[in-house]
Amino acid sequence: MLDWEIFLEKYRAFGAKPSRQTHARLFAPDATIRHRGMSEPMPAARYVDFIVEGLRRLPEFHLIPIHWAVNGDTIFVEARNTAIVNGQPIEWPATYVVTLRAEMVVRGRAYYDRSEVLMHFDPALSSPCPNAHRTLLAHEAPQGPSPIENEAYASEVYRNIVAPYAANGRNPDPAGFQQFYAADAGMINPGFERPLRRDELPAYYTALRSQIRNLQLNLERWAAGPGMLFIEWTVTGEVGGKPLILPNTDRFTLREMLAIEGVAYFDNLAVRALADSGLARFNEMSFANLPTGKVSAGRGI
């Protein structure tokens, strides 16, 4: 087995039966990991404690890898997360970007919208509007075993999508994003009630540029698999006079070098908190450090 395949098997085992033991064996001793809501990256030992506390607050938690792609020592894993809160099942999707040394994690970052989890603990985050993003993986089965990485295919994806997309992201042209999508494509971001159509993208990015001054998408990492592309970005700009530094990932499902689906993963709660001072109390809050009064009763792990 390749190193990333060994890691993925261990990750699946943790997701199926979460425990301190199945989690701890994923990380090298010098690993660092970050979730939104952390004030700084955590070393592996502290992160294992963080997750154990999270498991206590999210009874019957499970993580189900659905899609993944590999580029060198980087693996992207898109997963469906489920748990029980106040006796009710909840779910939310996430993407995890991991750097490996052999099969051990040395750097990890989790991408999801905290409001999709924390809304079940704090009514201030609830919304009467539907959220197509929160359940987008509900009916998807895990992909089959990936073939050995095809360098020619990856080079074609980089040349046709990654490089020109990154170039447009450095100085976004709202109409320029259309070139990467098929006519029947849809794009889903956290908080979207429905996927945006290709013809709606210019208006969306025009509005985004008006809300975020000096908007830029800065390429960090990427990986391609059969019919699949993941890109990790750092989005920067200014909102209401406050600096925006927003880690972000996109997953594109491809057909003939065009996206038929684009799904973004970022913490929409952090963006909302820049514009709404009433949400600032959530800036350093995650599922593992909720105030005691917000925690639901239930059986932990």
N, C-alpha and C positions, 0 to 999 in steps of 0.2 A: 504493500500500500504506500501511496505517496504521503508526505508529511501532512498535507492539508486534509487528506482523506482520514488519517488517524485522528486529527483534531476534530473533524466533523462528526466522526463516530462518537467521540467522547462528549461533544456538545449535544448530540442527540440523546445520549444517555442521561446527561444532566437534565435536559428538557423534559424527558419522560419521567424521571424520578429525581426531582431536585433535592439536594442535601448538601451539607457542608463538604462532605467527602467528594461527591461527584463534581462539585464546583471547583474545589481547591486544585484538583488534578489537571485543570486546564491551563494553569499559569506558571510561567517561570518565576523564580523568586524575585527577580528584579523587574517584573512587569508593572506597568502603570495602566490604569483604566479610568475612563471618564464617562459619566452620565450628566445630562443637564440637571441642574439643581445641586451639583457638587461645586464647592468653591474652588477646588483645585483637583487635578488628577490624583487618584488614590493608588498607593502601592498595593501589591497583590494581597498581602495579609489583611490589610484594612478592608480591601474590597470584598474579600470573602465574608468578613463580618457584616459588611453593608448588605450583601445579598441575603445572608441568613436572616437579618432583621427584616428585609423586604419580604422574604418568604413567610415570616410570621404574620405580616400584615396583609399578605395576599394568599389566603389559604387555598390549597389545591391548585397552586400555580403550575402551569406547564408551558413550555416553549417548543414550538413545532417548526423546524426549518422547512421553508417552502421553496425558495430559490436561492442559488448561490453561484458565485463566479470567482475565479482565481487569476491573479496576475503576480507571478513571482512569489514573494513571501506574504502577499496580501490576499485575504479572502473576505468577500462580502457575503453575509448571510441575512436573507430576508426571512423573518419568522412571524408566525401567528402566536401571540401570547394569550393565555386564558387564565382565569382565576375565579374565586368566589368572594363576593363582598356583600355583607349583610344578607347572606343566604341566596344571593342572586348571581348567576353566571355573568361575567364580563369578558370582553376581549379587546385587544388592540394590537396593531401591527408594529413592527420595528425592524430596523436594519442595523446589524452589528458589523463594524469594520475592524478587522483584526490583522495585526502583523505577527507573523510566526517566526520563531527560531526553532528549527526542526518542527515538532508538532506542538510546541508550547507557545502560548500567547506571551508576547513581550510588550505589545501595545494594543489597547482596545478602546473603541468608542461606540457608545450606543446612541442611536438616532430614533426618536419617537416624539410625539407631542404629549407632554406631561398632562395636559388637560384631559386627554382621552382616558387617563388612569385616575387622576386626582378628582375628576368630576364625581366619581362614585363615593368620595369621602367628604367633599365640600360642595354644598349647593351653590356657592358663588360661581362655580365653573360650569354649572349645568346650562344647557341651552335647549329651547324648544325646537330648534332647527335640526333637520337630519344631518348626519355627517357621513358622507359616502366613504371617506378615508378610513374610518375606524373599523369597518367590517369588510374591507376590500379583499382580504385573504380568507374570508369565512368559508368559502366553498372550493378553495383551491387545494389540490392534493400536492404533496411534495414532488419535486421534479425527480426524475430517475438519475442514476449515477452519471456524472458528467464524463465525457470522453477525455482522453489526454488533451491538454490545451493545444489548439491549432494556431501556430504562430502566424501563418498567412492570414487566417480569418481575423485574428486580433489586430494585425497591422491594418487590414482593410477597415475595421471598425474605427480604429484610431484616426486613420486618414479621412474617412468620410463623415465621422460624427464627432469624436472626442475633440480633435484639434480645432475644427471650425466652430464647434459649440463653445469651446473655451475662448476662442478669439472673439466671438460675439459677446460672451459674458463679460469680458474686460471693459467693454463700452457698449452696453446692451442696445441693440436695435430691435424694438418690439416686433417688427415684421420679420426680422431675421430668424426668429425661433421657429417660424412655420416650416422652414426648409427641412427640418429634421423629422417632421411628422407626416404620416400618410393621410390621405384625404378623410379616411374614416376613423382617425385616431381620437383618443381622449386623454386628458391630463387631469390627475387628481392630486390635490395638495391637502394637508391637514385643514379641516374645517369646511372643505368644499361640500356643498349639498349634492352635487352631481359632477361628473367629469366635464371639463371644458372641451368643446370641439376645436378642431384646428383653426377654423375661421374666427374663433373668439380669442385666440392667443394674443394678437397684436393689441387689442383693447386691454387685456389683462396686464400685459407688461407695460403698456403706457401708463395705466393707473399705478402700477407698482413703482415705476420711476418717479411719478409725481409724489408718492408717499415716502420714498426712500431716496434721499439726496445722495448723489455720487454712488449709486448702486453699482456694485461689481460682483461677479462670480469668479472666484479664484480657484483654479483646479488644484486638487491635492493628490488624489489617487483614483484609479479606475481599474475595472476588470471586465472582461467580456467572456461569455460562454455561448453555447449554441442558442441563437435567438434571444440573447439577453445581454444587457449592458448595465453596469453600475458605475456611477461617478460620485466621488466625494468632493465637495466644495467647501470653501469658506466664503460666505456671503458677507460683504461689508457695505457700509453706508452710514447714513445719519437719519434718525427718526425723531422729529420734534426737538432738534438740537442735541440729541443724545447719540453717542456712537453705537452703531449696530455691528456686532461681530457674531454671525450666526452660522455655526456648522450645519451642513446640509448634505443629504445624499439623494440621488435620483436613481430609480430603477426604470430602465426602458425595455419593453418587450419589442423585439425587432422583427420586421418582415422585409426582406430585400433591402437592407440598409436604411430603412425608415422605421420610426417608432410607431407602433399601433397603440401603445399605451405608455404613458409616462407617469410615474408615481414618485412624489417627493416625500422625504422624511426630514422634518425639522421640528423644533419646539415652538409651535405657534403661541404657546403661553408666554414665552420670553418676549416675543414680538408684541403681543397685546399689552404686556406689562410696561413697555416703553411708552405707550400712548395712554395708558390708564393707570394712574398712581394707586388706585384701589387694589390692583393686582400685584403690586411690588412685594407684598409679603410672601409671594410664592417664589421669589427669585432664587432662593437657596433651599427649596423644598422639593423632595422627591418622595417616591412611594416608601422609602426606607427611613425617612426622618420626619414623618408627619407628626404634628402635635398629638399628644396622647388622646385628647378629646375627640380627634377626628378618626381614630382607628376603629374599624368595625370589629365586632366580636366574631370569633371563628376559630377553627382548628388550624394551627400553624404547622410548619414543618421544622 
